[in-house]
Each structure stands twice: as structure tokens, then as C-alpha cells.
Amino acid sequence: MPNTSSAKKALRVSRRKQKVNKVKQYKIKNSLKELRRAISNGAKDYKEVLSKVYSALDKAVKNNYIPKKRADRKKSRIMKMVAKAEDKK
């Protein structure tokens, strides 16, 4: 446990940020799973889910949760996955 008052405050701040980051992580992972499920089921309305994924990634970058290049790489891989699924149809 922290001893000084500043260390106690730092711990409180750290825990608050941890909760916020968990929510962001959950949104990204959940939306990616939802997109994969929609593509594998051959759903026509995957574009709505795709916009959810992009939104979650962009918000994570905006709040410095993940680096911009990582989000761009994920978006690129998502688009490759979507293109591959469209070619199969």
C-alpha cells in the first residue's frame, strides 16, 4: 500500500484510468468479434458493424489508449478480411 498522500492519490487515479481502459478494450474486442461473426454468417448488414469497429478504434486512438499506427494496422487487416469475404460471395 502507498505511504505518502501523493502515492495514495496516484493509486486512485490509476484505478480510475484502469476502469476506463477496460471499457475501451471491451468495446474493441466485442465489436471485432461481432464483425467476424457477421462475416462468417454471411450477413449483408456487416457494414453497420464495421462502422462500430472503426468508431471504437478511432475513439481509442483519440483518448491515447492505443497508438494510431496500431489502429491503422487493425483497420487494414479488417478490410482485407471483408474483401476476402466479399470475394467468396
Contacts in CASP RR format, 6 or more apart in sequence:
PFRMAT RR
TARGET T0000
AUTHOR 0000-0000-0000
METHOD contacts of the structure
MODEL  1
MPNTSSAKKALRVSRRKQKVNKVKQYKIKNSLKELRRAISNGAKDYKEVL
SKVYSALDKAVKNNYIPKKRADRKKSRIMKMVAKAEDKK
2 8 0 8 1.000
2 10 0 8 1.000
2 11 0 8 1.000
21 65 0 8 1.000
24 56 0 8 1.000
24 59 0 8 1.000
24 60 0 8 1.000
24 63 0 8 1.000
24 65 0 8 1.000
25 65 0 8 1.000
27 56 0 8 1.000
27 59 0 8 1.000
28 53 0 8 1.000
28 56 0 8 1.000
28 57 0 8 1.000
28 60 0 8 1.000
28 66 0 8 1.000
31 49 0 8 1.000
31 52 0 8 1.000
31 53 0 8 1.000
31 56 0 8 1.000
32 53 0 8 1.000
32 78 0 8 1.000
34 49 0 8 1.000
34 52 0 8 1.000
34 53 0 8 1.000
35 46 0 8 1.000
35 49 0 8 1.000
35 50 0 8 1.000
35 52 0 8 1.000
35 53 0 8 1.000
35 78 0 8 1.000
36 81 0 8 1.000
38 45 0 8 1.000
38 46 0 8 1.000
38 49 0 8 1.000
39 46 0 8 1.000
39 81 0 8 1.000
39 82 0 8 1.000
39 85 0 8 1.000
42 85 0 8 1.000
42 89 0 8 1.000
46 82 0 8 1.000
46 85 0 8 1.000
50 78 0 8 1.000
50 82 0 8 1.000
53 78 0 8 1.000
54 75 0 8 1.000
57 66 0 8 1.000
57 71 0 8 1.000
57 74 0 8 1.000
57 75 0 8 1.000
58 71 0 8 1.000
60 66 0 8 1.000
60 71 0 8 1.000
61 67 0 8 1.000
61 68 0 8 1.000
61 71 0 8 1.000
END
